[in-house]
Amino acid sequence: MKIRDRVLIVEDEQSISSFIAAVLEANGYDALTARTGSEAVSAITSHCPDVILLDLGLPDMDGMGILKFVREWSTCPIVVVSAREHERDKVEALDAGADDYIVKPFGTSELLARIRTAIRHTRTPLPNSDIAQSGQFRAKGLVIDYDKHQVLVDGENARLTQNEYKLVSLLGKHAGRVLTYDFIIRQLWGPGAKSDNQILRVNMANIRRKIEKNPAQPEYIFTEIGVGYRMVDPD
């Protein structure tokens, strides 16, 4: 089963937020909503969405503040959806790290296309050029398909949860390198997450049961004791 991408809608107008959420759910996405900047920050750090739709005119803070906050630690795709149509507003948002900018009112087909493009761009410009070209990481029968959001072992879907997939896909992007526990925690759960390795150990134990022939002697993901984890080099 393909994992649904999670979209956070940061929009203070209830009618617009509900409409976008309904469109997204009907097109295979999980939709979360936030009506204030503080709600948005909480949702971003706790739910780690796959893409953020960000209105700039929020009641408690300017959306640019949220954009800059996220870009301090995350490459999560951000599509600004705003009534501000001046060129300087678009330039400022894009320079601050927005992936795209849509002016209200907008068509649903355009919005869905922009979301797909933003997610695809985030998943393909990877350190490994082979992954960037094929959209896949391959090693000894393990395949991480970044386009389909799946992990396969010998052609079979490993059926990872969303957090398990995010952990494996992060390691795949940096295959051969040791990623520290703190780095992984920040990338997956945000800068406010507690530096508690227990949640990583639990996720890794579940992952190994699903992808390794012998979890006690892993072939794909190795533990660097006291430091972090390392994905095997690609084929």
C-alpha positions in Angstrom: 0.0 0.0 0.0 1.4 3.4 -1.0 1.9 5.8 1.9 -0.2 9.0 1.4 1.7 12.2 1.4 0.8 14.5 4.3 0.0 18.1 3.4 -0.3 20.9 6.1 -2.6 23.7 5.1 -1.8 26.9 6.9 -4.8 29.1 6.3 -6.8 31.3 8.6 -10.0 31.4 6.5 -12.0 28.3 7.4 -13.9 28.1 4.1 -10.7 28.1 2.1 -8.9 25.7 4.4 -11.9 23.2 4.3 -12.1 23.4 0.5 -8.4 22.7 0.0 -8.5 19.9 2.5 -11.4 18.3 0.7 -9.7 18.6 -2.7 -6.5 17.0 -1.3 -8.2 14.1 0.5 -10.1 13.4 -2.8 -6.8 13.2 -4.6 -5.0 10.8 -2.3 -3.4 13.1 0.2 -3.7 13.3 4.0 -4.6 16.9 4.9 -3.8 18.7 8.2 -4.9 22.2 8.9 -3.6 25.1 11.0 -5.3 28.5 11.3 -2.6 30.5 13.1 1.1 30.7 13.0 1.5 29.1 16.4 -0.7 26.2 15.3 1.4 25.8 12.2 4.7 25.7 14.1 3.3 23.0 16.4 2.0 20.9 13.5 5.2 21.2 11.5 7.4 20.1 14.4 5.1 17.3 15.6 3.7 15.9 12.3 6.6 16.5 9.9 4.4 17.1 6.8 5.6 16.2 3.3 4.5 19.6 1.9 3.3 22.8 3.4 0.7 25.1 1.8 1.4 28.5 3.5 -0.8 31.6 3.6 1.3 34.7 4.5 -1.5 36.7 6.1 -2.0 34.9 9.4 -3.7 36.5 12.5 -0.8 36.1 14.9 2.3 36.3 12.8 3.4 36.9 9.2 3.8 33.7 7.2 7.3 34.8 6.2 8.4 34.1 9.8 7.1 30.5 9.5 8.9 30.1 6.1 12.2 31.3 7.6 11.8 29.1 10.7 11.3 25.9 8.6 14.2 26.7 6.4 16.6 26.9 9.3 16.4 23.1 9.7 14.2 21.5 7.0 13.9 21.1 3.2 10.2 20.3 3.4 8.5 21.7 0.3 6.7 24.9 0.9 4.1 26.3 -1.5 3.0 29.8 -0.7 -0.7 30.4 -1.4 -1.4 34.1 -0.9 -3.6 37.0 -2.0 -0.4 39.1 -2.1 0.3 39.5 -5.8 3.0 42.1 -5.9 6.3 40.9 -7.5 8.3 41.9 -4.5 6.2 39.6 -2.2 6.8 36.7 -4.6 10.5 37.4 -4.8 10.9 37.7 -1.0 9.1 34.4 -0.4 11.1 32.5 -3.1 14.4 34.1 -1.9 13.5 32.9 1.7 13.2 29.4 0.5 9.6 28.8 -0.8 9.4 26.2 -3.5 6.6 27.9 -5.3 4.1 30.8 -5.1 0.4 30.7 -6.1 -1.8 33.8 -6.0 -5.4 33.5 -4.8 -7.8 32.8 -6.4 -6.4 29.6 -8.0 -7.6 26.5 -9.8 -7.5 23.1 -8.1 -5.7 21.5 -11.0 -3.0 24.1 -10.8 -2.7 23.7 -7.0 -2.4 19.9 -7.3 0.2 20.2 -10.1 2.3 22.6 -8.0 2.1 20.2 -5.0 3.3 17.3 -7.1 6.1 19.3 -8.6 7.3 20.6 -5.2 7.4 17.1 -3.7 9.1 15.7 -6.8 11.8 18.4 -6.7 12.5 17.7 -3.0 12.9 14.0 -3.6 15.1 14.0 -6.6 17.9 16.5 -6.1 19.8 14.1 -3.9 23.6 13.8 -3.1 23.7 10.5 -5.0 23.5 11.3 -8.8 22.2 7.8 -9.5 19.2 8.4 -7.3 18.6 11.8 -8.8 18.4 10.3 -12.3 16.4 7.1 -11.5 14.4 8.2 -8.4 15.5 5.0 -6.7 18.2 3.7 -4.3 19.3 0.1 -4.9 21.5 -2.1 -2.8 21.5 -6.0 -2.6 17.8 -6.4 -3.3 16.7 -3.4 -1.3 15.0 -0.6 -3.3 13.9 2.7 -2.0 11.5 4.2 -4.5 11.4 8.0 -3.8 8.7 8.6 -6.4 6.3 5.9 -5.1 7.2 6.5 -1.5 7.9 2.8 -1.0 10.6 0.4 0.2 10.9 -3.0 -1.6 12.9 -6.0 -0.6 13.4 -8.6 -3.4 10.5 -7.0 -5.2 8.1 -7.2 -2.3 6.7 -4.1 -0.5 8.1 -3.9 3.0 5.0 -2.1 4.2 6.8 0.5 6.3 4.9 3.0 8.3 5.3 6.7 7.4 8.0 7.3 10.1 9.8 4.1 9.2 9.9 5.1 5.5 11.2 8.6 6.3 14.0 7.1 8.4 15.0 4.6 5.7 14.7 7.2 2.9 16.9 9.6 4.8 19.6 7.0 5.3 19.4 6.1 1.6 20.0 9.7 0.6 23.2 9.7 2.6 24.2 6.0 1.9 27.7 5.2 3.1 27.7 8.0 5.6 27.1 7.7 9.4 24.2 9.9 10.4 24.2 10.8 14.1 21.2 10.1 16.3 20.7 13.9 16.8 20.9 14.6 13.1 18.2 12.0 12.3 15.9 13.2 15.1 16.2 16.8 13.9 15.5 15.9 10.3 12.5 13.7 11.1 10.9 15.4 14.0 12.2 19.0 13.9 14.5 21.1 16.1 12.2 21.0 19.1 12.3 17.2 19.4 13.8 15.6 22.4 17.2 14.0 21.9 15.9 10.6 22.9 17.3 7.8 21.0 14.7 5.4 22.2 12.2 6.3 19.5 14.9 5.7 16.9 15.7 2.3 18.3 12.1 1.3 18.3 11.6 2.4 14.7 14.9 0.7 13.7 13.9 -2.5 15.4 10.6 -2.5 13.5 12.4 -1.7 10.2 14.9 -4.5 10.5 12.2 -7.0 11.2 10.6 -5.9 7.9 13.7 -5.6 5.6 16.5 -7.7 7.0 16.7 -11.5 6.6 18.4 -11.7 10.0 17.8 -8.5 12.0 20.6 -9.5 14.4 23.1 -9.4 11.4 21.8 -6.6 9.2 22.8 -6.3 5.5 21.3 -2.9 4.8 21.4 -0.6 7.8 24.3 -0.7 10.3 24.5 0.6 13.8 27.5 2.7 14.7 27.3 2.2 18.5 26.9 5.4 20.4 26.9 7.5 17.2 24.1 6.7 14.8 23.2 4.6 11.7 24.7 4.0 8.3 23.0 2.7 5.1 25.0 0.2 3.0 26.6 1.6 -0.1 24.5 1.4 -3.3 25.1 -1.2 -5.9 
